Amino acid sequence: MAEEVNLDLDKILRTFEHLSGDLPAAIFAAMTVSAEAMLADVVRNRMSGQYLGVVTGNARRSMQGFARAQGNTISAIIGNPFRYVRAHELGFQGTVQVKAHERRRLGAIKARNIRTRQVTKRGKPTKAQMAAGPIHVRAHDMRMNVRAKYFMRDTVRDAVVPTTDRIKRAVLFLARNGRPPGPGDLGTR
């Protein structure tokens, strides 16, 4: 037994015509949620010692993520205003100028990591070290060779499928409810 389904093409086209005005707002909401998710992922899963090896609170706190609509393009963007974060992301090989500064005196080494030989514990500076004051470092040039770590680029690559799913959910939400979703309607993934 065969079933027959009749579709009213004019009604379907009117429905999609109505949705097309709100479609950019729905996609913008999905991209906003994706930017927030990418920002959380890069800070929590890539900048907390996993990629950089050093816990850099200033770099983590200064990460920015937002959605932008420009013409007929909607983008989710993550980034950081600091040049040293860019150097870790893309790599850097060259000479930098170090300004004159003061370094505090450190106490005697008490313990080292057996595998990496990094200092894990220090004693307090002695009275003689404290009386001598800080160490004065003159301005100098320093050669640097920072390997590229791609922590932001990897985050964006990993977010392609979840972002596509969010856009699909946003369009379905728009079709079902007749209004574009807010970021709270899409949730995070």
C-alpha positions, -999 to 999 in steps of 0.1 A, spaced: 0 0 0 15 33 -10 11 66 9 7 99 -8 19 131 7 9 164 -8 30 194 -1 19 230 -6 50 245 -22 38 281 -18 32 276 19 67 261 23 83 290 5 64 315 26 76 297 58 112 299 46 109 334 34 97 344 69 126 325 85 152 340 62 150 374 80 158 358 113 184 333 100 214 356 106 203 362 142 200 325 148 234 318 133 249 347 153 235 332 185 251 298 176 285 314 169 283 334 201 279 301 221 307 285 201 331 314 208 324 311 245 329 273 244 362 277 224 374 303 249 366 281 279 383 251 261 415 270 253 418 284 288 409 252 307 423 225 285 452 241 266 467 270 286 468 254 320 501 236 316 491 212 288 504 231 257 525 260 272 541 240 300 540 271 322 509 282 340 505 318 328 476 334 346 479 367 329 476 351 294 446 330 305 428 360 320 434 381 289 419 356 264 390 370 244 362 353 225 333 368 207 311 365 176 312 392 148 288 398 119 304 417 91 285 419 58 272 385 50 299 367 71 294 357 107 326 346 126 335 333 160 368 347 171 392 338 199 425 356 206 448 374 229 462 409 228 497 400 241 526 396 218 542 368 239 510 347 235 512 351 198 549 340 199 539 308 217 510 302 193 529 308 161 565 303 172 593 329 173 630 328 164 650 360 167 665 385 190 645 405 216 657 435 237 654 430 275 649 462 294 670 469 325 653 455 356 658 442 391 656 406 401 649 394 436 673 371 454 662 336 458 671 312 486 691 280 484 678 251 463 662 224 485 648 200 460 648 193 422 626 171 400 647 140 392 635 137 356 635 173 345 661 187 370 638 218 376 639 234 410 608 223 430 616 238 464 637 266 477 646 279 511 642 315 523 669 340 513 695 344 540 700 376 560 731 384 539 711 380 507 683 402 520 708 429 531 724 429 497 691 438 481 679 429 446 701 420 417 704 447 390 702 434 355 714 457 326 695 460 293 707 434 269 697 415 237 685 379 241 682 352 214 650 334 215 637 302 198 601 295 208 586 264 192 550 269 179 524 253 201 491 260 182 469 259 213 444 283 198 445 268 163 439 233 177 409 246 197 394 261 166 399 229 146 383 208 174 353 232 175 342 227 138 318 198 145 303 212 177 298 246 159 281 230 130 258 211 154 250 244 172 241 261 139 218 232 130 201 234 164 197 272 160 180 268 126 157 241 139 149 262 169 140 291 146 118 268 124 100 254 154 95 285 175 94 313 149 120 333 167 158 332 167 173 314 197 192 332 224 226 318 236 207 302 266 184 283 242 214 265 226 233 255 257 269 246 256 285 214 244 
